[in-house]
Amino acid sequence: MRDLTTLPKAHLHLHFTGSMRSATLVDLAQRYGIRLPAALLDGDPLRLPPTSRGWFRFQRLYDAARACVRSGDDMRRIVDEAAADDAAEGSGRLEIQVDPTSYAPFLGGITPAVELVLDAARESSARHGTEVAVIVAASRLRHPLDARTLARLAARYAGSGPGEVVGFGLSNDERRGDTDAFAHAFRIARDAGLASVPHGGELLGPSHVTEVVTALEPDRLGHGVRSGEDPALLDDLVSRGVALEVCPASNVSLGVYQDAADVPLRALVDAGATLALGADDPLLFGSRLVAQYETARHVHGFDDAALADLARSSVRASTAPAATRERLLAGIDRWLATPAG
Ligand SMILES: [Zn+2]
């Protein structure tokens, strides 16, 4: 078995606050005199029911973590540590997702908040060697006009390299908000050349995925695992080239599947889907990127050739420039050509 931390890969589903190291959260909470909920301190992955109540609890914990981020320096630290942790796990390309609205109050607006994250992404890329690009994400809980404002802002920094905005997302509870109402924002983003990367197909099944695909024309779906419940839909996603950002630990923590073995990794791959494994919110779900590949290996029986294919798939699903993709793909070939230890 080859070392999965040296397998080059791209990490396409990681949220800014959720990427935080537990130790950093504790440090920030102490600095600001904030008492953290026990569930954020016990080191155990969350286990929630797949209901609105379960999501509410997840959101409360997420908000508690976010409340500990109170300055530009805190934000720079989070980006830098995410880049360092990704670099240590073989990720050559991180596309980190952030909703700048939450951080606007202490930075003087959403524009400086985005600019700070982009600047931190640029610096961290140079420092750690993992390219960090940014996905600006709107929230289903906010007004669709806010999403348009964010899309216009994201469009101003559109690019493909480190420290540039590469995509536009839509996050929070899939059961909330009217998907169609966000179509305009996604059109603005797509017109600017940004990838459309909304969440969909984790908490809700095929009919919701169809809604998201129709309204938001995704290049990738955040999660999308439940697309497999409708083989015709999955075929359609495969033929449209819509990649799935699959996050096994997240699925289990949020109760979408009882057990890691129930995540339909094998079925999605067999159907020809382009997968990119991601950690989503390591702070809450208790595992980072390599752990998702370990799940594929140990729980789903992927051998090294199949794991290399997953890594290739993540690189192809990324928005990285051709030179980066070629470099990472060549690295994957080299990894597989090295005799297994
Ligand atoms: Zn997510």
Residues whose N, C-alpha, C, O or C-beta is under 5 A from the ligand:
A	BS01	ZN	D280
